[in-house]
Amino acid sequence: QAFTTVSSYRFGMEAVGTDAADSGHPLEKHRWLRLALITISCSMCAGLDPGMCDFLELLVEAGVGSSKCTRIESTCDKQHIFVSEAFTYAGTMSSIQLFFIGWIFDRLGGYVLSQVGAGILAVGFAILQVPLLGAQFGHDDQTHRWLIVALIIMELGSLLTSASMLSIVWHFP
C-alpha cells in the first residue's frame, strides 16, 4: 500500500485511486487525442517510406561502391547491388539483436534505451562519413568496406530508439 501511495504522488496524482484525468491538464481529458498526437508525431519522424529506398540512391550517387564500376561509368549495376546488399546484411544482423534490445528495455527502461540508441546512431553516422569521404576523394576501393559497419551500427541505434517508443504507449494513461 505504501508503494502505491508513493508512486501515485510521484506521477502527480493527489491520492491513491484518483484518476489521471482529474489533473487539470487539457490533454488529460482527451486521452485518445493525446495518443493520436503521439502517433502522428512518431509517424512524421519515421517517414512514410523505408529509408533504404532513399539512402540507396543517395549513397550510389555519392559514389560509394564506385570502385565496382569501370572507369567509363559513373554508376553501374554492381554498385547498386553492393550498396543494396550492405543494407540487406545490416537488416539481417539487426534482427539478431532484437532479443538483446528487448532485454535492455525490460532492465533499463525506454528513457535509457532512447539515449543509448541516439548515441549509437550518432556513432554510426560518424562512421558513415568514412565511405562517403573515401568515394569523394577517390579512395572508394579502400573505404567502401566501412559501409556495412556503419549500417549495422546505425540499424542498432535505430532499433533502440524505435523500441523506446513503446515506453510512450506503455505510460499512456
Secondary structure, DSSP 4 states (H G I P E B T S, - for coil): -HHHHHHHHHTT-SSTT--GGGG--GGGS-HHHHHHHHHHHHHHHH-SS-HHHHHHHHHHHHTTTGGGS-SS-SS-HHHHHHHHHHHHHHHHHHHHTHHHHHHHHHHH-HHHHHHHHHHHHHHHHHHHHHHHHHHHTT-HHHHTTHHHHHHHHHHHHHHHHHHHHHHHHHT--
